[in-house]
Amino acid sequence: MNLRRARAEEPDVNLTPLIDVVFILLIFFMVSTTFQRESEIKIELPEASAEPVDSERDTLEILIDADGRYFLGGRQVVNTELATLKQAIGKWLGERKEVPVVIRADRRTPYEAVVRAMDATAQLGLVQMSLATSQPTDGGE
């Protein structure tokens, strides 16, 4: 009689805590993963020691390469004239008026090209503007 009772009471493995741990690990790895933004246009950003700022989803990014050429949305602007740049930005904006602007210029970009991009966005009424930089690799000044 004792043997029948032992066979009837087989150990039961509860998988609920194991599933909970797996989900917690999954959430941890999803939250702690960092994503690096890669661009098709090769630019070397100047370095600054300021802390990175979170970028918003709807942001106008103006890329300026070392030769002073402008890129909006991965497409090159026809020329480097102020009127052409304003027209391209206006076309990208459409009806939107309050869009933050991020200017990503190569470290060898002529200063005039950066000022022209800032001037074009200011003339279109875009006032939230920032310049993208990279963190120094040596941790120096």
C-alpha positions in Angstrom: 0.0 0.0 0.0 2.9 2.3 0.7 4.3 1.8 -2.7 1.1 2.9 -4.4 1.0 6.1 -2.5 4.7 6.9 -3.4 4.0 6.4 -7.1 0.9 8.5 -7.0 2.7 11.4 -5.5 5.3 12.2 -8.1 7.2 15.5 -7.6 5.7 18.4 -9.5 8.1 21.0 -11.0 6.7 24.5 -11.0 7.9 26.5 -14.1 6.3 29.8 -13.2 9.3 31.2 -11.3 11.6 30.1 -14.1 9.5 31.9 -16.7 9.4 35.0 -14.5 13.2 35.1 -14.3 13.6 34.7 -18.0 11.2 37.6 -18.7 13.0 39.8 -16.2 16.4 39.0 -17.9 14.8 39.7 -21.3 13.6 43.1 -20.1 16.9 43.9 -18.5 18.8 43.2 -21.7 16.4 45.2 -23.8 16.6 48.2 -21.5 20.4 48.1 -21.1 21.2 47.6 -24.8 22.7 50.7 -26.5 22.3 51.4 -30.1 24.9 53.2 -32.1 23.6 55.4 -34.9 25.5 54.8 -38.2 25.4 57.1 -41.1 26.2 56.4 -44.8 27.9 59.8 -45.1 31.4 59.6 -43.5 32.0 62.6 -41.2 34.3 62.9 -38.2 32.5 64.9 -35.5 34.6 67.4 -33.4 35.1 66.5 -29.8 33.4 68.1 -26.8 33.3 67.1 -23.1 29.5 67.9 -22.7 27.1 65.1 -21.8 25.1 63.6 -24.7 21.5 64.8 -25.1 18.6 62.5 -26.0 17.5 63.1 -29.5 13.8 63.2 -30.4 12.3 61.1 -33.1 11.1 64.0 -35.3 14.4 65.9 -35.7 15.9 67.7 -38.7 19.5 66.5 -39.2 21.7 68.5 -41.4 24.9 66.7 -42.3 27.8 68.7 -43.6 30.8 66.8 -45.0 34.4 68.0 -45.0 33.9 69.8 -48.4 31.0 71.8 -47.1 28.3 69.9 -48.9 24.9 69.6 -47.2 22.8 66.4 -46.8 19.2 66.3 -45.6 17.6 62.9 -45.0 20.6 61.1 -46.6 20.2 63.1 -49.8 22.7 65.7 -51.0 21.4 69.3 -51.4 22.0 70.5 -55.0 24.5 73.2 -54.1 25.8 75.1 -51.1 23.9 78.4 -51.6 21.8 79.7 -48.7 18.6 80.0 -50.8 19.0 76.4 -52.0 19.5 75.1 -48.5 16.5 77.1 -47.2 14.4 75.6 -50.0 15.5 72.1 -49.2 14.9 72.5 -45.5 11.5 74.0 -46.2 10.6 71.1 -48.4 11.7 68.6 -45.7 9.7 70.5 -43.0 6.4 70.7 -44.9 3.8 72.1 -42.6 5.8 71.5 -39.4 7.2 74.5 -37.6 8.6 73.4 -34.2 11.2 70.8 -35.2 14.5 70.6 -33.3 17.6 70.8 -35.6 20.8 68.9 -35.2 23.8 70.0 -37.3 26.4 67.2 -37.7 29.5 68.7 -39.4 32.8 67.1 -40.1 35.7 68.5 -38.0 37.3 69.7 -41.2 34.1 71.5 -42.5 34.6 75.1 -43.3 33.2 77.3 -40.5 31.2 79.2 -43.2 29.2 76.1 -44.1 28.1 75.6 -40.4 27.1 79.2 -40.1 25.2 79.1 -43.3 23.2 76.0 -42.1 22.5 77.8 -38.8 21.4 81.0 -40.7 19.1 79.0 -43.0 17.3 77.3 -40.1 17.0 80.5 -38.1 15.5 82.3 -41.1 12.9 79.6 -41.4 12.0 80.1 -37.7 13.6 77.0 -36.3 15.0 78.0 -32.9 15.8 74.6 -31.2 19.3 74.0 -32.6 22.2 71.9 -31.5 25.6 70.9 -32.9 26.6 67.2 -32.7 30.0 66.4 -31.3 31.7 63.2 -30.2 33.1 62.3 -26.8 36.9 62.6 -26.5 38.5 59.1 -26.6 41.5 59.9 -24.4 39.3 61.5 -21.7 41.4 64.6 -21.8 40.5 68.3 -22.0 
